[in-house]
Amino acid sequence: MNSKLYFRVLGGVTVLILLWVAGCYNERKSPVSFQPVYDARWIYGGAEDDTGESVITTDDGGYAVVGATSSFGAGDSDVYLLKIDAAGNLEWQRTFGGAAGDEGHTLIQTSDGGFVIAGKSKSVDDQPVPYIWVIRTDASGKTVWKRLFESGWGSHYTVVLTGEDGLVIGGSCYDDTVGYKASLIGMDLSGDVPWWEFYRGGDSASYTCHDVTVAPDGGFIITGTAHVWSDDRLCLLTLKTDHEGNLLWERMSDTDRDFGVSIKCTSDDGFVVAGLCGGSTGYGYDICLTRFDADGYVVWRQVYGDEENNVGESVVCCPDGGYAITGYTTIPGEEAPDAFLIKTDAGGNMQWQQTYGGSMSDYGNDIACAPDGGYVITGAIGSYGTSYMKDVWLIKTDDSGVQQE
């Protein structure tokens, strides 16, 4: 049940050899006891597979979701953009793509009410290797411009705003001679590219970037995975650059099977990373939350899980100083995963947990804080959709994670 995320995170892995500072590392594990909520709301899609990969709150108090659809559009799968009001009603939807596989991974809203989407496309010159694809739209989802960048066998791509007129696209690119490299592309809102930088661990490791955030000083912090070739370890990677992508420092854990998936800055200039790490029983994965200081050294680390697979996909910082994490988990005695929501305090100690889903496979892929103090999660649901395939799922909860109608 873990393979979907496993390939998303490891779709290209490379490594650097810098270890956590001893004495700063404090890992604690909390058991997880998930009980599913069998009530799905706000489901969108058609007769084929559709999935939500990223959700944001919009200026009008509603939501925007991006992902991929095989039900609508021009080909195998297309980028799928949905605008939803605060009550869960679909206002409009748009698809972007060609005859082959195209996917939307993340999106942001610009100051004019439009959107910028980062994803990948195979619908270019009948090539099997996907390109990085960046799409800017107006407020109604109509295309303003599109940009394609060669990436080799790249993986997940993320977009962040860098001010009123700037963007950064984080992701991974593949080179036949050196393997995978983390990548940052600096763009303006006209689609021009003033800089493009790559990062790898010299001759000892390859890097992938799965998420990026803007640091308080205007630079960028990447999280992802480092693949150390000497002992074939897969380590959590963090990397800091200045505002033009010049490398300032890089850190990696001394662990194995440890993947950084989602990153957010904290109020004290540090940052927090959610992801997954090898399960303590030697089977499956646990949810990991790691808190770093401003220089990239570990302050504390929390692990949540049991004997089953538990995957952390996205984290947000909460107004009370704590954190909320979503992802998916396989409940003991069941084969199909369910989406989950974990709320922690400022030290990463679990305060409560909720699970959402049914008898089929249901996933939480991204989380945002809602304007009313609750949370909104997007993902894919197979339990209650319009067919036996998966549909885009939006879960709206109150501040205790209780699913709202």
ABEGO torsion letter per residue (X at the ends): XAAAAAAAAAABBBBBBBBBBBGABBBBBBBBBBBBBBBBBGBBEBABBBBBABBBBBAAGBBBBBBBBAABEABABBBBBBBBBAAGBBABBBBBEBABBBBBABBBBBAAGBBBBBBBBAABGGBABBBBBBBBBBAAGBBABBBBBBAEBBBBBBBBBAEAABBBBBEBBBBAAAEBBBBBBBBBAAGBBABBBBBBBEAABBBBBABBBBBAAGBBBBBEBBBBAAAGBBBBBBBBBBAAGBBABBBBBABBGBBBABBBBBAAGBBBBBBBBBBAAGBEBBBBBBBBBAAGBBABBBBBEBABBBBBABBBBBAAGBBBBBEBBBBBGBABBBBBBBBBBAAGBBABBBBBEBABBBBBABBBBBAAGBBBBBBBBAAABABABBBBBBBBBBAAGBBBX
